[in-house]
Amino acid sequence: MNNLPFVSIIIPCHNEEKYIRKCLDSVVSNDYPRNNIEVLVVDGLSEDKTREIIKSYQTKYPFIKILDNPKKFTSFAWNIGIKNAKGEVVVLMGAHTTYLKDYISKSVKYLKEYRADNVGGVLKTVPVENNILARAIAISLSHFFGAGGSYFRIGSKKPKSVDTVFGGCYKKEVFKKIGFFNENLLRSQDMEFNLRLKRAGGKILLAPDIVSYYYPKENLKDFFIHNFKDGIWAIYPLKFVKTPLRLRHYIPLIFVLSLLGTGLLGIFFPIFFWIFIFFLSLYFLSTLYSSAEITLKEKNILFLLLMPIVFANRHIGYGLGSMWGIIKLIK
């Protein structure tokens, strides 16, 4: 126990009164020795009861501290936390997430065993509300058709080298070597950082037995807005960094542009109309297949009707967001 490294846990938050208790409860319940951790909650000057809740935990657990983040966004919060961290290992967490009891200890264990620079686990998406729509949204983010090749979402049978993970357990020396998170990026900052880490020869490991639980948006409107913003920040980082994200982040954009392009040209040229029908039919059949697979697994016929709507919300929202990202780049 005495040979375990000191770990700094960094949790950005802003107006998270609904989730911060669950998050902190899961952190303080972890089996890593409490005298070997500090928890830095970097708050974006919350206007709700978030700070009040965090302070109530501080009275019980002196290793929990609050740091202010006047600029509110996650990239600033992580950098503030890292610069104030005392640990030789830094674990980045999210306030919208809860963690299994061995999350920290297993992260540190794999970091050493695999000589990795960053270790992460599987992010299991769970519904916020106990209704079928919230369940469908959660399922879409953990299914290959909705999440693509994001292994931290869809899972893996064994530890594997990946291009990014959720949050992550880093050797602190990594930040001295390649710098901090890019504060120009309001989203995608973790993906950009991990791409930078990989280019510098760093090793990022996904371990399937390191598990956390994420609570997504529970209605179609908020889910669409979230996907739209994610789509923007798949493209807009090109204004600040030269390296694009992985291909999977651009597939919704390609899909939406293909439909719009062939649909518009199809008004004037019949061949493009049939190409449009082909693309639409292929997407419909793929959606139907994935929805049927989920329906059989969940044993509820309503998923066959609901999943195509949720998947379309995911893909089209993301694709339209990426189109807006291109417009922002041009402007």
Sequence and secondary structure as in RCSB ss.txt:
>XXXX:A:sequence
MNNLPFVSIIIPCHNEEKYIRKCLDSVVSNDYPRNNIEVLVVDGLSEDKTREIIKSYQTKYPFIKILDNPKKFTS
FAWNIGIKNAKGEVVVLMGAHTTYLKDYISKSVKYLKEYRADNVGGVLKTVPVENNILARAIAISLSHFFGAGGS
YFRIGSKKPKSVDTVFGGCYKKEVFKKIGFFNENLLRSQDMEFNLRLKRAGGKILLAPDIVSYYYPKENLKDFFI
HNFKDGIWAIYPLKFVKTPLRLRHYIPLIFVLSLLGTGLLGIFFPIFFWIFIFFLSLYFLSTLYSSAEITLKEKN
ILFLLLMPIVFANRHIGYGLGSMWGIIKLIK
>XXXX:A:secstr
 TTS  EEEEEEESS TTTHHHHHHHHHTSSS GGGEEEEEEE   SSSHHHHHHHHHHH TTEEEEE TT SHH
HHHHHHHHH   SEEEE  TTEEE TTHHHHHHHHHHHTT SEEEEEEEE  SSSSHHHHHHHHHTTSHHHHTT 
HHHH  SS EE S  SSEEEETHHHHHH    TT SSSHHHHHHHHHHHTT  EEEEEEEEEEE    SHHHHHH
HHHHHHHHHHGGGGT SS   GGGTHHHHHHHHHHHHHHHHTT HHHHHHHHHHHHHHHHHHHHHHHHHHHHHT 
THHHHHHHHHHHHHHHHHHHHHHHHHHHHH 
